[in-house]
Amino acid sequence: MFSKSFRVKSNTVIKGSDRRKLKADIATAFPSLSVEDLSELVPNKEELNVVKIYAHKGDAVTLYVLHKTPVLFELEKCLYPTVYTLWRYPHVLPTFTTWPPVLQKLAGGADLMLPGVVVPLSGIPEVKKGDCCAVKVVSNRAPMAVGTATMSSAEMRSLGMKGRGVSVLHTYMDSLWAFGDKSGPPSIPDVDTEGVEATYEEEEEEDDDEATEGGEEEPCPNRVPDAPCPGIQELSLADREEGEHGKEEGEDPEDLRSPQEQMDALLLQCFLQALKSKVKKSELPLLTSSFLRIHMFSCCPSGKQLDIKKSSYKKLSKFLQCMQQQHSLVRVKELSKGVESIVEVDWKNPELRSFRTPKDPGIEEASVEVGRAEGEKPYHPPEITTLYSVSSRLEPLFQDAKKRKGTVLQPAEVRAIITDYVKRNELVDENNKNYVIINPILCDCLLEKSEYQEVEALKWDDLFSRTLYKMQHCHQLVFPGQPPIVKKGHIEPIDISVASRGSNKKVTMIKNLEVYGLDPMAVSVALQHRVQASSALNPVPGSKDRVLVQIQGNQVQQVCKLLLGWQIWKPLSCTVLIPALDLTGVYVHNF
């Protein structure tokens, strides 16, 4: 299922009620897990994300991600553990054993066939048809694949261990594994298959001896390495070499610290940088929430994400209280009930004065790169040109220029054709050359019925404007390095609107991003990093290939700033007024 890359639909933080329901479902599906195991798998206070994806065959799958690592996935209302979870709890599922070379086939999308199953002395595990089960390799108890049994254990034995045994859903080294931290499997000794492994190695040695005696040594693809599966030893060695190389080049020692300590250091760095380079004395008093959203987030280095919940402080108020009491950097006061503000900053504080601003450009520039795959070209806005198509009513007027109905022309071409037609037919008024005399063809093409007896001449500008008005509007998009795209009608603007959800919650919705070659997923991720709010992608009603980006809160200002940074300014269409943002050339309506 995950042999090829999948598409992410949405990524949201799980609610408290859904967290409790998930824990109950896990306890029902995997009764061998203890209460402590459940608390580790679904912690009460740590952030757990619900990621909805579409597999490459169109299957809708829900992932549960903890610390950026998928721990469970749900398919057709059934829960399955990932290999990351099985490495921590290998006893959760009944497990079949196979040879290491088979794992490569499983990772490529194949199912586990029964002739490839290694039967230990204790026999194959007892399963029923459709039961969730795991697959491991000889000599290692760490499961390498997850799937469902295609038949019961009794049927497997009755068929002489022939046919398809396990329908594989997820394996080590597939795209779901790559969605996590990409760690390798642990080495857990397997007592049940020790004898089998020794027998297999003896057979391989005999084969090697025979190959040597024959004078030609052929590579044996079925050799059992010391590592649990092919490539793991090489992968670990490569990682080790890469790590040593990174250290030689001066890798940051912060990797040796715990994630919480790293987040504390990042929080302090952004705080000091915001005070030193962002906050001005005229802005005080400054809301603590605004200080975090506007100043601290913009100081976060590229490639990192500032998340207070992952720090030891957990809340902004506790962090600021520490900065006030232990460092005497700021003074925080509650100016109104429940709303805290920074009222004073000690600019002469030695710690603040000695702080040096890092050279990293920060998240403001990095957010533009969010969602861009490695090696993918940066986004460049298209050139948009207004064109006009010859309509059936105006066809007689363009007949001399050999322009038939449906011919697409630029405004300059239309002007040249009309000018040539007027001069060729000597329609310029001799008394006043600013006027053009109306002949029967111009009368039928440009005048309304009520004007037939009244209008005898038109000004040049009026003549051109009427001609363009009677033609069908088109537009042309030219993306760098691509052929021009011509479409009928006016180009649709990027629509940004705010809607209410529930009692007092608001969401910002963005449509028509695809028209300008923008990837909705990239925009969603960039906004998510910029405003630190959950976002989702939903299909636009009535459209097959359009996606609606939805993000929590009124984020119109941030959306406009992001698109303006991408040089998308002409096609913006907002449904609210933005007085604090200069949107020269942006059309604002319905406010």
Disulfide bonds with the S-S distance in Angstrom:
none
